[in-house]
Amino acid sequence: MATTLEVKPEALTLSNEEIQRYSRHLIMPEVGMEGQLKLKAARVLCIGAGGLGSPLALYLGAAGVGTMGIVDFDVVDYTNLQRQIIHSTADVGRKKLDSAAEKLKAINPFLNIRKFDTRLSSDNALELFREFDIIADGTDNFPTRYLVNDACALTGKPNVYGSIFRFEGQASVFATKEGPCYRCLYPEPPPPGLVPSCAEGGVLGILPGLVGVIQATEVIKLILGKGEPLIGRLLLIDALDMKFRELKLRKNPGCPVCGTHPTIKQLIDYNEFCGIRGEEKPVETLATDIEVEELKRRLDAGENLFVLDVREPHEYQICNIGGHLIPLGDLPKRVNELDSSQEIVAHCRSGVRSAKAVDFLRQAGFKKVHNLAGGILAWADRVDPKMPKY
């Protein structure tokens, strides 16, 4: 049974231009004039204007959702363009908020777009969410997912959830009165580093379009009060085999945020909860780090350094600095290929995986081992600008 929101369209009307624009909705008995006015009265907050946020916002805007809020603090990067279809090549370097608002207004000038140029945090989430009817989560990290979930549960706002990785996606509707929340499914986040990010593992560019459209569909169904929303259901998408599976979810009476006796009554420090300390602070250079300029100087001088590349083979094919390739996951079983008496410099794309490799090697007894700060991206920026970045 569909959930009906408290959307009050009585004071609104549709202009002749809007009637023409939404005519294919108006002739559907499930939508009609009443439903279109509900859409016009609705207030939806999109968290993120990236991979999921792009199709989500575009379709909600085209459908006539009257007020759309967007929370984003990032700028458009070339690596976004493979999937974040609301942005164009000309937008690289612009704020995603400005780029997205421009495209949405071009599609539908009747939209009321509210831009929030900020990082969603424990300090502002509750205040932001109270101004909207539905929250659509297009984030790509665990701290923000738990933050969105808890803020939705505390404010009574439905959380239209989506996530993507490589060829797989998930979608559901969390934090409604009758259904479970994200914590009912995942009470605790996975250990840091266990689940790679899209920047590390990649994502099929089409996949966020598929999942984002499912999210937009769920938002519109909630507004209209029609159909069967994904409440108590987790939709699993396998784009590689084009298979959809569904898992039934139950509300957990012992859930700390939506259970019968909740223990979480205010937002917490989600970076610390997810094991990410100081994520918003600049990362300090570690004593084992070596800068790209120093590595270049020492290699040019002919010093006996062993460069260890801990990326994946397909990354090595994109660009490399001639290092010995041992993917991080293979390092424990191939550590015998390394000489513990030789000075080793480990690197990856950005320095995260190679830092883990350095920790492992030090625990294995290697004394002279360094992490290349910033990884091959820093090398491309500061040593070899002709090297491709990914």
C-alpha positions, 0 to 999 in steps of 0.5 A: 500500500502506498504511503501518502505524504502531507502534500497540500496543493489546494492553493496551487493552480496550473497555468496553460503553459504548465497544462501543455507541458504536463499533458501526458501526465494529466491524461493518466488517471493515476496522476491527473490534475490532482496528482500534478498539483501534488507534484507542484506542491512537493518539496524534494531535497537531493543530496548530491548532484553527481552520478545518482543526483544527475538523473534523479534531479533531471527527471524530477524537474521534468516531471514538475516537482515544484521545489527541488533542493540540492546539497553539494559543495563539489566542482565538476571534474573531467572524471565526472563526465562519464556518468554525471549527465547533468554536467557538460565538458564546458562545466569542468571547474564550475560548482556542481550546484550552478551547473545543475541548476542551469540545466534544470532551469533549461528543462523546466523554467517553472522549477523553484530550485534551492541551492545549498553550497555546503557539506551535509553535516551533523550541524545542518542536516536536521534544519535542512531536512525539516524544510522538505517532504522527501529526501533523496540520497545520492551520496557515495560514502558511508558517513553521509549515508548514515547521517542522511538515514538518521536525520530522516528518521529523526525528522520523519522524512522518507529516505529514497536511497540508492547506491552504485558500484561497478556493475551493481546497484541498490535502491530502497525507501527507508525511514518511513513510519511503517518500514525499516531504516538503513540501520535496520539493514546495516546496523554498523558500517563495514571496516574502513578500507573493506569496501573500495570507493567508486574512485578506486573500483570504478562504476559503469557510467550507465548504472547511476542512470538506471538507479537514479531513475528508480529513485526518481520513480519512488519519489514520484510514487510517494508524492502521488500516493500511488503504487507499491513503494520500495518500503521494506524491500531492497532492490538489487540490480546486476547490470552485467547480467541484467538481473533484478532481485528483491530482498524483503526487509523488516523493521528492527524493533531493536534499531538504535534510531527507529526501534521501539526504544531508540538510543540515538536521539541526536546526530553523532560524529559519523566520520568517527562512527565509520572509522574515518577520523579527520576526513575533513582535515588535510592529511598530514604527511607521514614520516614514511612518505616520499614526494613525487619530486624527490622520487624523480630526482633520485631515479634520475640520479640512478639510485637503487630504488625499487618502485612498487605499483600496487594498483590493478593491471587495468590501471597499469595499462592506463598509465605507469611510471615503470614500477613492478606491479603487484596489486594490493590484494596479491601482496601477501602471497607475492611478498617473496618477490620483494627484497627486504634489504632494498629501499622500496617506494610503493605507489597507487593512484592517489596514495591510499592503497599504497599506504596500506601496502607500506603498513603491511610491509613494515609489519612483515619486517621491511624497514626501508619502505616509503609511500609515494604521497599523492600517488600517480595523480601527483606524478601527473600533476607535478612531474609529467603533465603529459601523463593521462589521469583517471 
